[in-house]
Amino acid sequence: MIRAFPPLQPYANRSGDSGVTRYAVVGEAIVVGFEGGDCYLYDGVRPGPDEVRHMRELAVAGSGLSSYISRHVRGRYRARLAGRLD
């Protein structure tokens, strides 16, 4: 399990209405921060490598990540991370 995380970078939010505010790519995983400060870890175990690969692409593009999570990933995260990571 990943123990340390790099600083989260701002999510571009090209649509202007995303619930995602920041993210960090960590090895083969991604940490996603949402409005309100909650951060979640997604990896190859949960939700799985294909989903995480797509989430990483969306995060870098700055578009579609929140929608993808709510439609396809939902609650399948590896861990809810305590405290703010920004």
Buried (B, 14 or more C-beta within 10 A) or exposed (E): EBEEBEEBEEBBBEEEEBBBBBBBBBEEBBBBBBEEEBBBBBBBEBBEEEBBEBBBEBBEEBBBBBBBBEEEBEEBBBBEBEEEBE
